[in-house]
Amino acid sequence: MSKKRRTDLTICFKEFAAFIEASYRTIRFSSVLCFTSATLVGAILTGSLIDSKIVWLLLFSASSTTFAFVVNDLSDAELDRSAGVLRNSVSTGELSSRRCVLLALFFLFVSLASLPFMSFQNQLLGLVVIFLYFTYSWLVRAKARPVLDILYHGLCLAILATMGYLGYRSFNFTCLLLASLIFLLSATSQILQEIRDYETDIKMVKTTVTLLGKRLSLIICLAFWVFAFAIFILLLFYGAIPLEILLLSPLAYFIVAPFIRTIHNEEYEDNMLRKIKETRLILIATLLAFITLYHLI
């Protein structure tokens, strides 16, 4: 192999590696896992035997959520660049707009391709999710509209959980409670993200947090947690969640404590967001493992 040939291959490999790294940052793997876990929880809580249908449900959940994140980075690129916040790969120039569009179209195709393997109800819900994901960043641009930003984020995860449940059972009160619980947790997550972006957003866009302020937004987060806890108790009462899961209740401290501390001391805000982000995957994995083992034993 000639020296020029080896050099060309090296350059191609480096470009490909850079593309993969930039794409990975855009995809936000840990967040995709969180979204996809909502679908898995919905399926597990039916108490039914999980079969191959879960593959298509999880594939749709992961690919549609990835589509949402890629589209979001594409829509935010110019805004982030103008604000000097080079947080995503498109705004930094590591991932070109053209490649980002192709990436979004790929995951959109995977999402749509998985829908025919689901029930008619879930096909419709899947289309609704894709519509919400797209209009969150474009057209309606719900992410820059107070209240709508929270509703969209909450609805998307609630629908994903509902799809997991409907994959194995028909819609019932338990499914409604589960969707409501996921909605509140997802809405809380969105508020926290907006608190993180407050200094940038207040100069460029309107969000629920820029409208209400940080302290009031944190208080709303706590209120959402109280409602979520009430729904959780109802799920225990209806037998959808095993009573033994209360053994894991002390883990809630790692989420609630940072909220309360930040309400009293805004200087703790950065630590709060970091601590919650560090623990959320561990908490989700622990809960999933517990619920799965309970239904298998």
Backbone torsions as a table, in degrees:
resi	resn	phi	psi	omega
1	MET	NA	130.5	-177.8
2	SER	-68.3	160.2	-179.8
3	LYS	-63.0	-39.3	179.0
4	LYS	-63.4	-39.9	179.6
5	ARG	-63.4	-44.2	179.2
6	ARG	-63.5	-39.7	179.2
7	THR	-63.7	-43.4	179.1
8	ASP	-62.4	-41.4	179.5
9	LEU	-66.1	-38.0	178.6
10	THR	-63.8	-43.4	179.0
11	ILE	-63.4	-44.1	179.3
12	CYS	-61.6	-41.8	-179.8
13	PHE	-64.2	-42.8	-179.9
14	LYS	-64.6	-40.0	178.2
15	GLU	-64.9	-41.5	179.2
16	PHE	-64.8	-43.3	179.1
17	ALA	-62.3	-40.0	179.0
18	ALA	-66.1	-39.0	178.1
19	PHE	-63.7	-44.5	179.6
20	ILE	-62.6	-43.2	-180.0
21	GLU	-64.1	-44.1	179.6
22	ALA	-65.9	-39.9	179.4
23	SER	-65.2	-39.8	179.4
24	TYR	-60.8	-41.7	178.5
25	ARG	-65.1	-37.8	179.5
26	THR	-69.6	-37.9	-177.5
27	ILE	-68.0	-30.8	-180.0
28	ARG	56.8	68.9	-172.3
29	PHE	-53.7	-44.1	-177.1
30	SER	-64.3	-37.4	179.1
31	SER	-70.2	-37.9	176.8
32	VAL	-60.8	-39.8	177.6
33	LEU	-61.5	-40.5	179.2
34	CYS	-62.9	-45.0	-179.9
35	PHE	-64.7	-45.5	-177.6
36	THR	-65.3	-31.8	179.8
37	SER	-62.8	-26.8	178.3
38	ALA	-62.6	-40.8	178.1
39	THR	-66.3	-42.6	-179.7
40	LEU	-64.1	-42.2	177.7
41	VAL	-60.8	-43.7	178.9
42	GLY	-58.1	-41.6	179.8
43	ALA	-69.5	-43.7	-177.2
44	ILE	-64.9	-38.9	-176.2
45	LEU	-71.4	-7.6	173.9
46	THR	-71.5	-21.4	-178.4
47	GLY	77.6	4.8	-179.2
48	SER	-84.9	164.3	175.7
49	LEU	-71.8	121.1	-178.2
50	ILE	-78.2	121.8	-178.9
51	ASP	-117.2	-160.0	-174.5
52	SER	-65.2	-16.5	179.0
53	LYS	-59.7	-28.5	-178.2
54	ILE	-64.1	-27.9	-179.5
55	VAL	-60.5	-46.3	-178.5
56	TRP	-70.4	-35.7	177.7
57	LEU	-65.0	-45.0	179.9
58	LEU	-70.6	-35.4	177.8
59	LEU	-62.9	-44.7	178.1
60	PHE	-63.4	-46.4	-178.2
61	SER	-58.5	-47.3	-178.0
62	ALA	-68.6	-45.1	-176.2
63	SER	-71.1	-39.8	180.0
64	SER	-68.7	-37.2	177.9
65	THR	-67.8	-40.0	176.8
66	THR	-62.8	-41.8	175.1
67	PHE	-54.9	-43.6	-179.3
68	ALA	-62.5	-43.6	-178.7
69	PHE	-67.4	-39.3	179.7
70	VAL	-65.9	-45.8	178.5
71	VAL	-62.3	-38.1	179.6
72	ASN	-63.4	-43.9	178.8
73	ASP	-64.8	-37.2	179.0
74	LEU	-65.4	-42.3	-178.4
75	SER	-72.3	-27.0	-177.3
76	ASP	-90.8	-9.2	-171.4
77	ALA	-55.4	-52.1	-177.0
78	GLU	-67.3	-39.0	179.7
79	LEU	-64.0	-45.5	179.2
80	ASP	-64.8	-38.7	-179.4
81	ARG	-65.1	-41.2	179.6
82	SER	-66.3	-35.4	-178.8
83	ALA	-83.5	-6.3	-178.7
84	GLY	76.1	17.0	178.9
85	VAL	-103.8	92.2	-176.4
86	LEU	-90.6	73.9	-173.7
87	ARG	-95.0	-33.1	-177.7
88	ASN	-108.4	162.5	-172.2
89	SER	-65.5	-27.3	-179.6
90	VAL	-75.2	-41.8	-179.6
91	SER	-66.8	-29.8	179.0
92	THR	-82.9	-12.9	-178.7
93	GLY	87.9	1.1	178.9
94	GLU	-69.8	-27.6	178.2
95	LEU	-127.2	118.5	-177.7
96	SER	-69.0	156.4	179.5
97	SER	-60.1	-38.6	-179.2
98	ARG	-62.3	-47.1	-179.9
99	ARG	-66.7	-34.1	178.7
100	CYS	-65.7	-40.5	177.5
101	VAL	-63.1	-43.8	179.2
102	LEU	-62.8	-39.2	178.3
103	LEU	-63.8	-43.8	179.1
104	ALA	-62.8	-43.4	179.9
105	LEU	-64.4	-36.0	178.3
106	PHE	-61.9	-49.5	-178.4
107	PHE	-70.6	-29.7	173.9
108	LEU	-65.2	-42.8	178.3
109	PHE	-61.5	-44.1	179.2
110	VAL	-61.8	-40.8	179.1
111	SER	-61.3	-49.4	-178.7
112	LEU	-66.4	-36.2	-178.6
113	ALA	-67.4	-25.2	-179.0
114	SER	-84.1	-18.6	-175.9
115	LEU	-63.2	-39.9	-178.8
116	PRO	-59.8	-16.8	-178.7
117	PHE	-90.6	8.8	-179.5
118	MET	-115.0	171.7	176.7
119	SER	-67.4	163.4	-179.1
120	PHE	-60.6	-40.1	178.5
121	GLN	-58.4	-46.9	-178.2
122	ASN	-70.9	-28.6	175.2
123	GLN	-62.8	-44.8	179.0
124	LEU	-64.5	-45.2	179.0
125	LEU	-63.0	-36.6	178.1
126	GLY	-62.3	-42.6	177.9
127	LEU	-64.7	-37.3	177.6
128	VAL	-63.1	-43.4	179.5
129	VAL	-60.5	-46.1	179.8
130	ILE	-61.7	-41.3	177.9
131	PHE	-61.8	-44.7	179.6
132	LEU	-64.2	-41.8	179.4
133	TYR	-61.0	-42.3	-177.5
134	PHE	-71.6	-46.4	-176.8
135	THR	-75.9	-11.3	173.1
136	TYR	-63.2	-37.1	-177.7
137	SER	-104.3	-27.8	-175.9
138	TRP	-126.8	167.7	179.0
139	LEU	58.2	-87.9	177.5
140	VAL	-66.9	-35.6	-176.3
141	ARG	48.6	59.6	-176.8
142	ALA	-61.1	-25.8	-178.5
143	LYS	-63.2	-20.0	-180.0
144	ALA	-108.6	21.4	179.2
145	ARG	-126.5	115.3	-179.9
146	PRO	-52.0	142.7	-178.7
147	VAL	77.5	-51.8	178.2
148	LEU	-58.7	-37.2	-179.2
149	ASP	-60.1	-40.9	179.8
150	ILE	-72.8	-42.7	179.8
151	LEU	-60.7	-45.8	-179.4
152	TYR	-59.7	-49.8	-177.0
153	HIS	-61.9	-42.9	179.1
154	GLY	-66.0	-42.9	-177.8
155	LEU	-64.3	-41.0	-176.8
156	CYS	-59.1	-48.4	179.9
157	LEU	-70.4	-35.9	178.7
158	ALA	-62.5	-40.2	179.4
159	ILE	-68.1	-39.6	178.5
160	LEU	-61.8	-40.4	176.8
161	ALA	-65.8	-40.1	179.1
162	THR	-63.2	-40.7	178.5
163	MET	-61.1	-40.5	177.3
164	GLY	-61.9	-40.3	-179.8
165	TYR	-69.0	-45.7	-177.8
166	LEU	-69.1	-15.5	176.4
167	GLY	-66.1	-19.4	-175.4
168	TYR	-130.9	-15.6	178.1
169	ARG	-145.7	163.9	176.6
170	SER	-80.6	162.1	-178.0
171	PHE	-64.9	133.8	178.1
172	ASN	-148.1	-173.9	-176.7
173	PHE	-64.1	-35.7	178.3
174	THR	-62.1	-41.7	178.6
175	CYS	-63.6	-40.0	178.3
176	LEU	-62.8	-43.3	178.5
177	LEU	-63.2	-43.8	179.8
178	LEU	-61.5	-46.4	179.9
179	ALA	-61.4	-39.6	179.5
180	SER	-65.7	-40.8	178.6
181	LEU	-62.3	-47.8	179.9
182	ILE	-64.3	-38.4	178.0
183	PHE	-57.6	-48.1	-177.7
184	LEU	-65.0	-41.3	178.9
185	LEU	-66.3	-39.7	179.2
186	SER	-68.6	-40.5	177.6
187	ALA	-62.2	-39.6	177.3
188	THR	-62.2	-42.7	178.5
189	SER	-60.3	-41.6	179.0
190	GLN	-63.6	-42.4	178.9
191	ILE	-61.4	-40.8	179.0
192	LEU	-63.4	-39.6	177.4
193	GLN	-63.2	-40.2	-179.7
194	GLU	-69.8	-31.5	174.5
195	ILE	-64.8	-41.1	177.4
196	ARG	-60.2	-39.3	-175.4
197	ASP	-93.8	9.9	-171.7
198	TYR	-54.6	-49.3	-175.5
199	GLU	-61.3	-34.6	178.3
200	THR	-79.5	-46.3	-175.4
201	ASP	-63.2	-37.3	-174.7
202	ILE	-63.4	-21.8	179.1
203	LYS	-90.0	-22.1	-168.9
204	MET	-118.6	-41.0	-173.4
205	VAL	-138.3	165.7	174.7
206	LYS	-102.3	131.0	175.2
207	THR	-133.9	174.1	178.3
208	THR	-60.6	-40.5	-177.8
209	VAL	-70.8	-39.5	178.1
210	THR	-67.2	-26.7	178.5
211	LEU	-76.4	-42.4	-173.7
212	LEU	-94.9	-23.2	-174.6
213	GLY	93.2	160.7	-175.0
214	LYS	-66.9	-47.7	-173.1
215	ARG	-63.2	-46.5	179.0
216	LEU	-64.2	-37.0	178.6
217	SER	-63.3	-39.8	177.3
218	LEU	-66.0	-37.3	177.2
219	ILE	-64.6	-39.3	176.6
220	ILE	-63.4	-38.2	176.4
221	CYS	-57.9	-45.7	178.7
222	LEU	-62.9	-39.3	177.7
223	ALA	-62.5	-42.4	176.9
224	PHE	-59.8	-39.3	178.6
225	TRP	-64.4	-38.2	178.9
226	VAL	-64.4	-46.3	177.4
227	PHE	-63.0	-40.1	179.0
228	ALA	-62.4	-40.1	178.7
229	PHE	-64.5	-39.9	179.0
230	ALA	-62.3	-42.2	178.5
231	ILE	-66.2	-38.7	177.7
232	PHE	-58.8	-42.4	178.6
233	ILE	-63.4	-40.1	177.9
234	LEU	-62.9	-40.0	178.1
235	LEU	-64.0	-35.9	175.0
236	LEU	-65.1	-42.6	-178.4
237	PHE	-62.0	-40.3	-179.6
238	TYR	-82.6	0.0	176.0
239	GLY	78.7	9.0	179.3
240	ALA	-71.1	-30.5	178.6
241	ILE	-119.9	132.7	-178.4
242	PRO	-66.1	142.4	179.7
243	LEU	-60.3	-27.6	-179.0
244	GLU	-62.1	-17.8	-179.2
245	ILE	-66.3	-17.2	177.7
246	LEU	-62.8	-19.5	176.4
247	LEU	-62.1	-23.3	-179.8
248	LEU	-93.1	-0.7	-175.4
249	SER	-57.1	-32.6	177.4
250	PRO	-58.1	-20.7	179.9
251	LEU	-64.9	-22.5	179.5
252	ALA	-61.2	-23.4	179.1
253	TYR	-55.7	-38.4	-175.4
254	PHE	-70.2	-13.1	176.2
255	ILE	-101.8	-46.9	-174.3
256	VAL	-72.4	-41.0	-176.4
257	ALA	-56.9	-45.7	178.0
258	PRO	-61.4	-34.9	176.5
259	PHE	-57.7	-54.2	-174.7
260	ILE	-62.2	-41.4	-178.5
261	ARG	-64.8	-37.5	-179.0
262	THR	-71.4	-34.6	177.4
263	ILE	-59.4	-37.2	-179.3
264	HIS	-86.8	-18.7	-177.7
265	ASN	-149.2	98.4	-176.4
266	GLU	-62.6	-21.7	-179.9
267	GLU	-66.2	-17.8	179.9
268	TYR	-85.1	-0.4	-172.8
269	GLU	-55.0	-49.8	-178.4
270	ASP	-60.8	-40.2	178.4
271	ASN	-65.3	-37.1	179.3
272	MET	-59.4	-51.6	-178.2
273	LEU	-62.2	-39.6	-179.7
274	ARG	-66.7	-44.1	-178.3
275	LYS	-64.7	-41.8	179.7
276	ILE	-66.3	-41.4	179.6
277	LYS	-64.4	-37.1	-179.1
278	GLU	-67.8	-33.7	-173.3
279	THR	-96.9	-16.4	-171.4
280	ARG	-63.8	-42.3	-179.8
281	LEU	-66.4	-38.0	178.6
282	ILE	-64.2	-43.9	179.3
283	LEU	-63.6	-45.0	-179.8
284	ILE	-63.3	-44.3	180.0
285	ALA	-62.7	-40.6	179.5
286	THR	-64.0	-46.0	179.5
287	LEU	-63.7	-43.6	179.2
288	LEU	-62.4	-44.8	-179.6
289	ALA	-62.1	-42.5	-179.2
290	PHE	-63.5	-49.8	-178.1
291	ILE	-63.6	-41.9	-179.7
292	THR	-63.2	-48.2	-179.5
293	LEU	-62.7	-37.7	179.8
294	TYR	-60.7	-43.1	-177.9
295	HIS	-76.0	-21.8	179.4
296	LEU	-83.8	-32.2	-176.8
297	ILE	-78.1	NA	NA
